[in-house]
């Protein structure tokens, strides 16, 4: 209904809601934005039902819940709880993007996919992908997106393989994809992983070089490398901020995708999903798969 005020309830499991996400929601058109902090999973149901039962059913499409945080699996659990709390005809829209990771991952995978198609006449099916920073929110989301598209994904463990094994098990249980945990704690292990990879995603912490020039030196199969780290030094040696298909220094044929090229698509994707919540004729439920669909359309 056009005269219903667009209201967004923003749930953060930690003590702060990201100012980035608040700004994005405001610029997308939400008029009332209310952050909720330290939200626990068990609190999602009563919060959602307070939001839906306090407005007429036809206002539901102008009511939204955004789920932030820094934990991909918790965000997905909170999204599930929010959807299950809905009592038709009282409804609302839900969008999960913890730490901006779902839209960042979507942007990275979409940018790399475009280069694979245009420069190497390839798609994801059967492509070997190595993900550094695999236990982080961006690493997890990009791994699942690529695997759902048919890639053979290796999740690189930089500090013990147990955490990566648990992440791979969660991905299998929730999305039916097979992710391969591999040890990558030593320079020799990382060099061997890169040597066998056709695509590399660097999604580790900001300001940390995860792949040195020496470790990238024998990447004869590598087609595209992408790095989301915008804080010097780059996550991949030789990567530049604005790279978007240029030759990666020191590699035989690999093309680079830098953090600001990815960030441009990430920004447009997150803005676009907020706008979808407002423009839809009904309610929508948006996660990293919806983010990838939009990012893919933006790069093409």
C-alpha positions in Angstrom: 0.0 0.0 0.0 1.6 3.2 -1.2 0.8 5.3 1.9 2.3 2.8 4.4 5.6 4.1 5.9 8.5 1.9 5.0 9.9 0.5 8.3 13.0 -1.6 8.6 13.9 -3.5 11.8 17.6 -4.3 11.9 18.7 -7.2 14.1 22.4 -7.4 15.2 23.6 -10.4 17.4 26.5 -8.2 18.5 26.6 -4.9 20.4 26.5 -2.7 17.3 24.5 -2.6 14.1 26.8 -1.7 11.2 26.5 2.0 10.3 27.2 0.9 6.7 24.0 -1.2 6.6 22.0 1.6 8.3 23.2 4.1 5.6 22.4 1.7 2.8 18.9 1.1 4.0 18.2 4.8 4.4 19.5 5.6 1.0 17.4 2.8 -0.5 14.3 4.5 0.8 13.4 3.1 4.2 11.9 6.0 6.3 12.0 4.5 9.7 15.0 2.3 10.7 15.3 0.8 14.1 18.4 -1.2 15.1 18.2 -3.9 17.7 21.4 -5.1 19.3 22.5 -8.2 21.1 19.6 -10.1 19.6 19.6 -13.8 20.3 18.2 -16.4 18.1 15.3 -17.2 20.4 14.2 -13.6 20.4 13.7 -13.4 16.7 10.2 -14.9 16.7 8.6 -12.5 19.2 10.3 -9.5 17.6 9.0 -10.5 14.1 5.5 -11.1 15.4 5.4 -7.7 17.2 6.3 -6.2 13.8 3.7 -8.0 11.8 0.7 -7.9 14.2 1.1 -4.1 14.8 0.3 -3.2 11.1 -2.5 -4.1 8.7 -1.7 -7.1 6.5 -1.5 -4.9 3.4 1.3 -3.0 5.1 3.5 -6.1 5.3 5.3 -5.4 2.0 6.5 -2.1 3.5 7.8 -3.8 6.6 11.2 -5.4 6.7 13.7 -7.2 8.8 17.4 -7.0 8.1 19.8 -9.5 9.8 23.4 -8.5 10.3 26.1 -9.7 12.6 29.4 -11.5 11.7 28.3 -15.2 11.6 26.9 -16.6 8.4 25.3 -19.6 9.9 23.7 -17.7 12.7 22.3 -15.1 10.2 20.8 -18.0 8.2 19.3 -19.5 11.4 17.8 -16.1 12.3 16.4 -15.7 8.8 14.8 -19.1 9.1 13.3 -18.2 12.5 12.0 -14.9 11.0 10.3 -16.7 8.1 8.8 -19.3 10.4 7.4 -16.6 12.7 5.3 -15.1 10.0 1.5 -15.8 10.3 -0.3 -15.1 7.0 -1.9 -12.8 6.0 0.4 -10.9 8.4 3.8 -10.9 6.7 7.1 -9.0 6.2 10.2 -9.1 4.1 13.6 -10.5 5.4 17.1 -9.8 4.1 20.2 -11.4 5.6 23.7 -9.9 4.9 25.9 -10.5 7.9 28.9 -8.1 7.8 28.0 -7.4 4.2 29.4 -10.8 3.5 26.6 -12.2 1.3 26.6 -9.3 -1.0 30.5 -9.1 -1.0 30.7 -12.8 -1.9 28.1 -12.5 -4.5 30.0 -9.6 -6.1 33.3 -11.5 -6.1 31.8 -14.6 -7.6 29.9 -12.7 -10.3 33.0 -10.6 -11.3 35.1 -13.7 -11.6 32.4 -15.5 -13.5 32.3 -12.7 -16.1 36.0 -13.0 -16.7 35.9 -16.8 -17.0 33.3 -16.5 -19.7 34.7 -13.6 -21.6 38.4 -14.3 -21.4 38.6 -18.0 -21.0 35.3 -19.3 -22.5 34.6 -21.2 -19.2 31.9 -21.5 -16.6 32.0 -22.8 -13.0 31.2 -26.4 -13.9 34.2 -28.5 -12.9 36.4 -25.4 -12.3 38.8 -25.9 -9.4 38.5 -23.0 -6.9 40.7 -22.5 -3.8 39.3 -20.2 -1.1 41.7 -18.6 1.4 39.9 -17.2 4.5 37.5 -20.1 4.2 36.1 -19.9 7.7 35.1 -16.2 7.4 31.6 -15.1 6.4 32.7 -14.0 2.8 34.7 -17.2 2.4 31.8 -19.4 3.4 29.3 -17.7 1.2 31.5 -17.6 -1.9 32.4 -21.3 -1.4 28.7 -22.3 -1.4 27.8 -20.0 -4.3 30.6 -21.4 -6.4 29.8 -25.0 -5.4 26.1 -24.6 -6.2 27.2 -23.5 -9.7 29.2 -26.7 -10.1 32.7 -25.7 -9.1 35.1 -28.0 -7.2 35.8 -25.9 -4.1 38.8 -26.3 -1.8 38.5 -24.6 1.6 42.0 -23.7 2.7 42.7 -24.0 6.5 45.4 -21.6 7.7 45.2 -22.5 11.4 44.2 -26.1 11.9 41.8 -28.0 9.6 39.1 -28.8 12.2 37.3 -25.5 11.8 37.2 -25.8 8.1 35.9 -29.4 8.3 33.0 -28.1 10.5 32.3 -25.4 7.9 32.3 -27.9 5.1 29.9 -30.2 7.0 27.5 -27.3 7.7 27.5 -26.4 4.0 26.8 -30.0 3.1 24.0 -30.3 5.6 22.3 -27.0 4.6 22.9 -26.7 0.9 23.9 -30.2 -0.3 27.3 -29.1 -1.6 30.7 -30.8 -1.2 33.5 -28.5 -0.1 37.0 -30.0 0.3 39.0 -28.9 3.4 42.7 -28.7 2.7 45.6 -27.7 4.9 47.3 -24.4 4.0 49.4 -23.4 7.0 52.8 -23.4 5.3 54.2 -21.6 2.3 54.7 -25.0 0.6 51.2 -26.1 1.2 49.8 -22.8 -0.1 52.0 -23.0 -3.2 50.8 -26.5 -4.0 47.1 -25.4 -3.6 47.6 -22.5 -5.9 49.5 -24.6 -8.5 46.4 -26.8 -8.9 43.8 -24.0 -8.8 42.0 -22.4 -11.7 40.4 -19.7 -9.6 41.6 -18.3 -6.2 39.4 -16.3 -3.8 41.3 -14.4 -1.1 38.7 -13.6 1.6 41.0 -13.4 4.7 41.3 -10.6 7.2 42.0 -7.1 6.1 45.6 -6.1 5.8 46.9 -9.6 5.7 48.9 -11.0 2.8 47.7 -14.6 2.4 49.5 -15.4 -0.9 53.0 -14.1 -1.5 54.7 -13.7 -4.9 56.6 -16.9 -4.3 53.5 -18.8 -3.5 51.9 -17.5 -6.6 54.9 -18.1 -8.7 54.0 -21.5 -10.1 50.3 -20.9 -10.8 50.3 -22.2 -14.3 46.6 -23.3 -14.3 45.3 -20.1 -12.6 42.8 -18.2 -14.7 41.4 -15.6 -12.3 42.3 -14.5 -8.8 40.1 -12.2 -6.7 40.9 -10.4 -3.5 38.4 -8.6 -1.2 41.1 -7.0 1.0 41.3 -3.2 0.4 43.7 -2.6 3.3 47.5 -2.7 2.4 49.2 -5.1 1.9 46.9 -6.8 -0.6 45.8 -10.4 0.2 47.3 -11.6 -3.0 50.8 -10.3 -4.0 50.6 -8.0 -7.1 46.8 -7.3 -6.7 45.8 -3.7 -7.3 42.7 -2.1 -5.9 40.9 -1.4 -9.2 42.0 -4.5 -11.1 39.1 -5.9 -13.1 40.6 -8.3 -15.7 44.1 -7.0 -16.0 47.1 -9.5 -16.0 48.2 -10.4 -12.5 51.9 -9.6 -12.1 54.1 -12.7 -12.0 51.4 -15.1 -13.2 51.4 -16.8 -16.6 47.8 -16.1 -17.6 45.9 -15.2 -14.5 43.7 -12.1 -14.4 43.1 -10.1 -11.3 39.9 -8.8 -9.7 40.7 -6.2 -7.0 38.7 -5.2 -3.9 37.3 -2.0 -5.3 36.0 -3.7 -8.5 34.3 -6.2 -6.2 33.2 -3.5 -3.9 31.4 -1.6 -6.6 29.2 -4.6 -7.4 28.8 -5.4 -3.7 27.5 -1.9 -3.1 25.1 -2.0 -6.0 23.9 -5.5 -5.0 23.1 -4.5 -1.4 21.4 -1.3 -2.5 19.4 -3.3 -5.1 18.2 -5.9 -2.6 17.0 -3.2 -0.1 15.1 -1.6 -3.0 13.6 -5.0 -3.9 12.2 -5.1 -0.4 10.4 -1.8 -1.0 9.4 -2.3 -4.7 8.1 -5.8 -4.6 4.3 -6.4 -4.9 4.6 -8.9 -2.1 7.1 -9.8 0.6 10.5 -11.2 -0.2 13.1 -13.3 1.6 16.7 -12.6 0.5 20.0 -14.3 1.2 23.3 -14.9 -0.6 21.6 -16.8 -3.5 19.4 -13.8 -4.3 22.5 -11.5 -3.9 24.4 -13.6 -6.5 21.4 -13.5 -8.9 21.4 -9.7 -8.7 25.2 -9.3 -8.8 25.3 -11.6 -11.9 22.8 -9.4 -13.7 24.8 -6.3 -12.7 28.1 -7.4 -14.1 26.6 -8.6 -17.4 
